[in-house]
């Protein structure tokens, strides 16, 4: 909330339709005329535009297979994250006998993974994107944002099976928490690649595409952790967390498949927004 409030006052407007509309109003105020491009003109009533804007994320989510698939990927990742975090207390308190302050330090595992990904991997998204665009006669494609996502596609399932069975067999706590370091790297990598892919694929309505994925992953990420404890109680942490591992294996090929076939799929499922 604080960041949003600061952004309102200190960030410059970057949305093309708003900038062009401001220019038009300023030009007309001075007695001139300024016509917007047809892509940016929208003379519909305010409430009609509001309703259309609220429906747009759902249309993008369910009518565009790429967005839906990657939203499911994000939802699985976030459901896994929140399930792990909400069960750290039981895992490291009941099974390992750590106190509350020691359990709090366990979150440094994924936290350090987040930082490593942000510092060393996320910047490479643009590096790979520019290199691939240069090879393609300086013609970029949204799919060029996806190669780095394959790092996360590999690290997430490996780290989940690692965590699941080292906890189940009660290996040293350091062995278990090391796996979450790699999970943190995978999570940030997938999230950033997908967000960039949405922005390039739906440049004008990028916010709606991002919102579609955010709402979907938040709902799934909020519901699954409520159900997980009963699953762990019946089948244990080994197989319980492995369920998330198997789901991540099943969806892991998505970035690679969309890298090769994403452009064709996008053109086959053009939606009117």
C-alpha positions in Angstrom: 0.0 0.0 0.0 2.8 2.4 0.9 4.7 1.6 -2.3 1.5 2.2 -4.4 0.9 5.6 -2.6 4.5 6.7 -3.3 4.2 5.6 -6.9 1.2 7.8 -7.5 3.1 10.8 -6.5 6.7 10.1 -7.6 6.5 7.8 -10.7 6.0 9.2 -14.1 3.0 8.0 -16.2 4.2 5.5 -18.8 0.9 4.1 -20.2 0.7 5.3 -23.9 -3.1 5.9 -24.1 -3.0 8.2 -21.0 0.0 10.1 -22.3 -1.5 10.6 -25.7 -4.9 11.7 -24.2 -3.1 14.3 -22.1 -1.3 15.6 -25.2 -4.6 15.7 -27.1 -6.3 17.7 -24.3 -3.3 20.1 -24.1 -3.2 20.6 -27.9 -7.0 21.3 -28.0 -6.7 23.7 -25.1 -4.3 25.7 -27.2 -6.7 25.8 -30.1 -5.1 23.0 -32.1 -6.3 19.5 -33.0 -4.6 16.3 -32.1 -6.0 13.0 -33.2 -5.1 9.8 -31.4 -4.2 6.6 -33.2 -7.3 4.4 -33.6 -5.7 1.9 -31.3 -5.8 4.4 -28.5 -9.1 6.2 -29.0 -11.9 5.0 -26.8 -15.0 7.1 -26.7 -17.2 4.7 -24.8 -18.9 5.8 -21.6 -16.8 5.6 -18.4 -18.8 2.7 -16.8 -18.7 0.7 -20.1 -14.9 1.0 -20.1 -14.8 0.1 -16.4 -16.8 -3.1 -16.9 -14.7 -4.0 -20.0 -11.5 -3.5 -18.0 -12.8 -5.7 -15.2 -13.8 -8.5 -17.6 -10.6 -8.3 -19.6 -8.3 -10.3 -17.2 -10.8 -13.2 -17.1 -11.1 -13.2 -20.9 -7.3 -13.3 -21.3 -7.0 -16.0 -18.6 -9.5 -18.5 -20.1 -9.4 -17.7 -23.8 -5.6 -17.7 -24.2 -4.0 -21.1 -23.6 -0.6 -19.7 -23.0 -1.8 -17.4 -20.2 -3.9 -20.1 -18.6 -1.0 -22.6 -18.7 1.5 -20.3 -17.2 -1.0 -19.1 -14.6 -1.4 -22.7 -13.6 2.4 -22.9 -13.4 2.5 -19.9 -11.1 -0.4 -21.2 -9.1 1.3 -24.5 -8.4 4.5 -22.7 -7.4 2.7 -20.3 -5.1 0.6 -23.1 -3.5 3.8 -25.0 -2.9 5.5 -21.9 -1.3 2.7 -21.1 1.1 2.2 -24.8 2.0 5.9 -25.1 2.9 6.0 -21.9 4.8 2.9 -22.7 6.8 4.3 -26.1 7.7 7.8 -25.0 8.7 6.6 -24.6 12.3 5.4 -28.3 12.5 8.4 -29.6 10.5 11.1 -27.9 12.4 9.3 -27.6 15.7 7.8 -31.0 16.1 10.1 -33.1 14.1 13.4 -31.3 14.7 12.7 -29.8 18.1 13.7 -26.2 17.2 12.3 -23.3 19.0 10.4 -20.4 17.4 13.4 -18.1 16.9 15.4 -21.0 15.3 12.4 -21.8 13.0 12.3 -18.2 11.9 15.9 -18.5 10.7 14.8 -21.4 8.4 13.2 -18.9 6.1 16.7 -17.6 5.2 17.0 -20.7 2.9 14.5 -19.6 0.3 15.2 -15.9 1.1 18.8 -16.2 0.1 17.7 -18.1 -3.0 15.4 -15.2 -3.9 18.3 -12.7 -3.6 20.7 -14.9 -5.7 18.0 -15.1 -8.4 17.4 -11.4 -8.4 21.0 -10.5 -8.5 22.4 -13.0 -10.9 19.7 -14.7 -12.9 16.8 -12.3 -13.5 19.1 -9.7 -15.2 20.1 -12.5 -17.7 16.5 -12.5 -19.0 17.2 -9.3 -21.0 20.6 -10.6 -22.0 19.2 -13.8 -23.6 16.3 -11.8 -25.0 18.6 -9.3 -26.8 20.9 -12.1 -28.0 18.1 -14.1 -29.6 16.5 -11.0 -31.1 19.9 -10.1 -32.7 20.1 -13.6 -34.2 16.6 -13.1 -35.6 17.6 -10.1 -37.7 17.0 -7.8 -34.7 13.4 -8.9 -34.5 12.4 -9.7 -30.9 9.6 -12.1 -30.0 7.9 -12.5 -26.6 9.0 -16.1 -26.5 12.6 -14.9 -26.2 11.8 -14.2 -22.5 11.3 -17.8 -21.7 14.7 -19.7 -22.0 15.8 -18.6 -18.5 12.5 -20.1 -17.1 13.9 -23.5 -17.8 16.3 -23.1 -14.9 13.3 -22.8 -12.6 11.6 -25.7 -14.3 14.5 -27.9 -13.4 15.3 -26.6 -9.9 11.7 -26.6 -8.5 10.9 -30.3 -8.8 14.5 -31.3 -7.8 14.4 -29.2 -4.7 10.9 -30.4 -3.8 11.7 -34.1 -3.9 15.0 -33.3 -2.0 13.1 -31.4 0.7 10.3 -34.0 0.9 12.4 -37.1 1.5 15.1 -35.5 3.6 12.3 -34.3 6.0 10.6 -37.7 5.8 13.8 -39.5 6.8 14.7 -36.7 9.2 18.1 -35.9 7.8 20.1 -33.0 9.4 18.1 -29.7 9.2 20.8 -28.1 7.1 20.3 -30.7 4.4 16.6 -30.0 4.3 16.9 -26.2 4.3 19.5 -26.2 1.6 16.9 -27.5 -0.8 14.7 -24.5 -0.2 17.6 -22.3 -1.4 17.3 -23.8 -4.9 13.5 -23.7 -4.7 13.7 -19.9 -4.0 15.9 -19.5 -7.1 13.4 -21.5 -9.2 10.4 -19.6 -7.9 11.8 -16.1 -8.7 13.0 -17.3 -12.1 9.7 -18.6 -13.2 7.7 -15.6 -11.8 9.9 -13.0 -13.6 10.1 -14.8 -16.9 6.3 -15.3 -17.0 5.7 -11.7 -16.1 8.0 -10.5 -18.8 6.4 -12.9 -21.3 2.9 -11.5 -20.4 4.1 -7.9 -20.9 5.6 -8.5 -24.3 2.7 -10.7 -25.5 0.0 -8.2 -24.4 1.8 -4.9 -24.5 -1.3 -2.7 -24.4 -3.1 -4.9 -21.9 -0.1 -6.3 -20.0 -1.6 -5.2 -16.7 -4.7 -7.3 -17.4 -2.7 -10.4 -18.3 -0.6 -10.0 -15.1 -3.7 -9.4 -13.1 -5.3 -12.6 -14.5 -2.3 -14.7 -13.4 -2.0 -12.9 -10.0 -5.7 -13.5 -9.1 -5.5 -17.1 -10.1 -2.3 -18.0 -8.3 -3.5 -16.1 -5.2 -6.7 -18.1 -5.0 -5.0 -21.4 -5.5 -2.1 -20.3 -3.2 -4.6 -19.4 -0.5 -6.8 -22.5 -0.6 -4.2 -25.3 -1.0 -2.3 -24.6 2.3 -5.6 -25.1 4.1 -6.0 -28.6 2.8 -2.3 -29.6 2.9 -2.1 -30.4 6.7 -4.7 -33.2 6.5 -2.8 -34.7 3.5 0.5 -34.6 5.4 -1.2 -36.2 8.4 -2.4 -39.2 6.3 0.5 -39.8 4.0 3.4 -38.0 5.6 5.7 -35.2 4.4 7.6 -37.4 1.9 4.7 -38.3 -0.4 2.7 -35.2 0.6 5.3 -32.7 -0.7 6.1 -35.1 -3.5 2.6 -34.4 -4.9 3.8 -30.8 -5.5 7.0 -32.2 -7.0 5.0 -34.4 -9.5 2.8 -31.5 -10.5 5.9 -29.3 -11.1 7.4 -32.1 -13.2 4.2 -32.4 -15.3 4.2 -28.7 -16.1 7.9 -28.2 -16.4 8.0 -28.5 -20.2 5.7 -25.5 -20.6 8.4 -22.8 -21.1 10.3 -24.9 -23.6 7.1 -25.8 -25.5 6.0 -22.2 -25.7 9.5 -21.1 -26.7 9.1 -23.1 -29.9 5.3 -23.0 -30.5 4.2 -20.0 -28.5 4.0 -17.6 -31.4 1.8 -20.0 -33.4 -0.5 -20.5 -30.4 -0.8 -16.8 -29.8 -1.8 -16.2 -33.4 -4.3 -19.1 -33.3 -6.1 -17.7 -30.2 -6.4 -14.0 -31.0 -9.0 -12.5 -28.6 -10.9 -9.3 -28.9 -10.3 -7.1 -25.9 
